[in-house]
């Protein structure tokens, strides 16, 4: 399946920004399940400084503002050819060692509710347990926007039984690590024409299983990734794979507008927030 993607992020500031440094993780790479046909990132109101690959294997671009600026517009777009691999990404390939993905973070702390959830999973294999875990999270934590944020922990989302894809991924990751399985956070895109309420970008988890390597689990949609998914970045949690992160000085408030369009042949989807 060939997917055409356009991701636009616009910042508008109440007062001029004197200095800003942002990390962009908006570039998909050719890897198992996807081939990048073309991709471009353009920036208005800021300067594209340098690009590099981080220790997780993500392509990162640094963007800076030095001087008075009241708006910044970032557009990442291109085409990616995808295939359905039943969620199996395969062998581990990155500078970061596999054992690193067993480490908890503030967002994926292996608290008692997470441990209890993980211990309740049954199955003859780790794969079966992960499918059971994905289904349980989907049934327990209702998808609701506006009730969690980027600082919400896996434990908090599980206890309040609501959240978005980021929260589902964090719970899945924390529970898998409790069972001794390396797990990582994936940010990317998903074409879902039947869900116009979908957020600007998507997130899911990958768990490393013996004999299979990395396998994706999207608890928000209760399925393993197929050809409608495009991987962008990975890490221990959201903070490592956020599409845009950084710091800004010189503004008291900002307005953020994000829109993503994913098209496949005659089918199209526009998401905005």
N, C-alpha and C positions, 0 to 999 in steps of 0.2 A: 504494500500500500504506500502510495506517495502522499505525504502530508505537506501542505504549505502552511507555514506558521509566521505570524507577525505579533510581536510582543512590544507594546508601547508603554513606557512609564513616564509620567509628567509630574514634576514637582513645581509648585507655585508657592512663593514665600511672601509673607506679609511685609518683611523688611529685607533689604539686600543681603545676600550671603557674601561674607568676606572670605571665607575659606571652606572648602569641602574636599574630602577625599573618599571616594566610593569604590568598593570592590564589586565588579560585575561578574556574575557567574551565569551567563546567558548564552553560552556557546556549546551546542551539542557536538559530540565527537563521533566519528565512525567507530563502531564497536559492535559486539554481538547483538544482533537483532535490529540494527539500524545503520544506514549508510547516508552520510551527509552529502547531498547533491550540491548545495550552495548555502552559504550563510554569511550575513553581514551585520555588523553592529555600528550604528551611527549615533552621534551625540551632538546635541545643540545646547549651547550655553555652558559647556564645559569642555575640557581638553582630555582626549584619550592619551594617557601617559605611556603605559607599557603593558604588555601581555606576558603571562607566564603560566606554567602548569604547577599546581600546588601538590602537596604530598599525597593527596587523595586521588590525584590524576585529573582534577578539574581544570578546565581552561579558565583563567581569571584575567580580567582587564581592569587596570586602575584608571579611574577618571578623577580629575581634579578641577576645582574652581579656585581661582586666586584673583580676587577683585570683586566689585559689586555685581551681583547677579540676582535677578528676581524669579527666574524660572530655569529649569533644566528638563530637557526632553531626550529620552533614550529609546531608540528603536532597534530591536533585534529581530531579524527576519531571514527566512530562507526555506529550503525544501529538504525533506528527509525521507528516504525510502526505508520502510519498516517491514518486518516480518514477524509472524506469530511463532514464538519459541516456547509457548506455554509457561512463560515467566522465568525460564532458566537462562540466566546470564552466563554462567559457566565459571571457569577457574578464576582465582584471584589474581588481578594484575594491577599493581600500584606500588608506589614507594612505601606507603604505610604498611607495616606488617599485619598479618591476619589477626594476631592476638590483640592488637589495639582495639578492634571492634568488640571486644568483650568488656571494655571499660565503660563504666557508667558516667554520665554527665549530669549537671544540675537539671536538665530537662528530661533525662531518662533515668532518674534515680530508681534503684531497685527496692522501693519501699514495700512494706508489708502487703498492701492491697495488690501490688503488682506480683509479688511472690506467690500470694494465694491464688491469683488468677492463673499463673503459669503452672503451679502444682496440680491444678484441677484438670489440666489437659490430658487426654488419654489417646492412645494410638500405638500401633505396633512399631512405628518408625518415627524418626524426628520429622520427616515430611508430613506424615499423618497428623502429628501433634501441631505442626505449624498451620495446617489447614483448619484444624479444630480451633486453634487460637484465633486465626483470622475471622472465622465465622462467629465465635463468641464475642469478639470485640465489636464486630458489625452489629450484632444483635443487642449488645449491652450499651454501647455508646452511640446515641442518636446523632445523626449529622444535623447540626444547627449552627448557623453562622451568627457572629456577634456575641457569643458567650465565652469565647476564649481568645487569647492573643498570643503573640510570639513568645511571651514569657511563661505561658501556662505549662505546667509540668505534666508528665504522663500520669502521675498519681492524681493530680487535681482533676484532670479530664475524666479519668476512670471513676472517681468518687462522685462527680457531678453528673456522670452518664450522658455527657453531651460534648460536642466539639466539631472540629472540621478535619480534613484529611491530615493535616499536620499532627493533630492530637492522636488520631488513629495510628499513624506511623510511629509516633513516640511510644505509645503503649505496646505496640507489637515489638518494637526494638527492645524495650526494657524487659519485657517478659521473656523474649528469646534469650537474652543475655543471662537472665536468672537461671535458665536451663543449661547454661554453658555453651550456647551457640552464638558465634559472632554475628552481629547484626548491624546494618547501616541504614541511614536515611537517604532517600532519593528524591530529588526535585526534578520536575519536568513538565510535560504537557500531556493532556489526554483529550482526545476528541470524543465528546459525548453530546450528540445533538439533542438528546432527549432531556438534558438537564441544563436549561439556560441559567439556572442559579449557580452553576459551577464557578468556583473562584478563578482568579486570573491565571494561576498556575496550579499544578497538582503536586502531590507528594505521596510516597508510599514507602514501604520497607523492603529490604532484601536481607535474607538470612542465609548464612553459609552452611550447607549441608554436605555431609560426607557422600562422595560419589557423584554429586551434582554441581557443587560449587555454589555460587550465589543464585538464589531463587527469589523472585519478587512476590510480595504479598500486598495487595491493596485492600486493606480492611475497610476503607471508606466505601468501597464498591463491592466488597466480598468476592474478589476475583484475583487471579494472577494476571499480570500485565500481558496484553496481546499486541497486535499490530497497530492499535490505536494510541499506544504510549510512545513517548519520546523522552529518553533520559537526558538530563542536562548536567546535574552535579550530584555528588554524594559526600557523606561525612558521618560523623558520630551522631549528629542531630541537626536540627534546622539551622543552627548558627553556622555550621560548616558548609551548608549547601544553599543558603539563602540566595535568591536571584540577585538582590542588591543589598549591600550592607556597607556601613562606614560611619563617618562622623561629619557634622556640619557645625560651623560657628558663624554667628552673625545674624541669626534670624530667630524671632520669638515664636513663630508658628509657621506651619507649612500645610499645604493641601496636596494630597496625593491622588492621582488618577492613574489607574492601570487598566489596560485593555489587551486582550489576547484573542486573536482570530486563528482558527485552525480549519483548513479546508482540505477536502479529499474529493477530487474530481468535481462533481456538481453539488456535493454536500458541503455545507459550511457551518461554522459555529462562531459566534462572537460572544466573548465573556467580558464583563467589565466590573469594576468596583470603584 
